[in-house]
Amino acid sequence: MARNPFLSGLMGGMLGAGLFGMMFGGGFAGGLGGGAGVLGLLLQVMLIGGVAYLAVKLFRGWSAARAQSAGPAYAYAAAAPRISEAMARPDAGGMGGPALVGSSAQLAISAQDFGAFEAMLGEIQAAYSNGDLARLRGLVTPEMLGYFSEELSSNASRGVENKVAAVKLEQGDLSEAWSEAGVDYATVAMRFSMIDVMRRIADGQIVSGNEQIRTEATEVWTFLRSRGGNWILSAIQQTKP
């Protein structure tokens, strides 16, 4: 009753009506005297108890239904960390990273594969430096091609071009390699040095960088290939200096 003001008000109203009748001679049962009055009192008590029982039962059923309907919200909340863990994987982040669905298996990377990764580092940097989208199309995924195209367009709109030369791989470390649905993936942390300058298109004047000093960068590159095909670049994650 203390938790349900509606029920306490209902009971109080019914009991008050009965007591009011007794005080003015009508009796608790509405005018019956003697034994009939006692019988009427018992009938009213039973009636009040039945109404209260029914109201409590209906209220409990309503409360249980509300609790049950709130269940899925907790289920989604419990699943959220799994979504965060999936997004933290190298295959899910970076520029144009592939989204993995289903089971995957580990993949062995050979010395020939590492040689291909090193060669692609130089080829992709050279194609980007020359603004050669046709060459990049055979080296990267469509998503990565779109990223490089946007970068080249942004530079052109500002009247500059990014020239990269003498790229050298200083260190490469395999982070992860796996196969899924007929596609192989390999994520490699690559530390490399290069001559990196920004030139003005109009006159070739250097506006940033130094062509006499090599700069160094560390990036995480994810490659993919169809079974029997060549490796292509799928994603780049830049690391903090």
Summary of the structure (lengths in Angstrom):
residues: 241
radius of gyration: 38.7
end to end distance: 65.9
largest distance: 119.0
contacts: 644
relative contact order: 0.11
helix: 47%
strand: 27%
